């Protein structure tokens, strides 16, 4: 498998289901992600601008490949309502061969 074809996950958070769905749909439509999982109901406690904050957020897990990571993050940043969105690339060490093949096929038309 080529290095750029290796599967990765990109973790992000959003303030609302609507914002997450908008970003996720765009990623899948552009073939930048094979799938996104949107998980509501998370509570985040974090430091921002010198103060401790607590908010409800939505988690998005983006399933893509390494060669598309920068394009995925740029696409999310364009539609994300946060000034500094959480975008973390998580390498995948293994998985179902058939699923990984599907992921690569589903993102084949994305830019690398």
Beta strands, then each sheet from edge to edge (+ up, - down):
strand 1: 7-14
strand 2: 35-48
strand 3: 51-65
strand 4: 87-91
sheet 1: 2+ 3- 1+ 4-
end
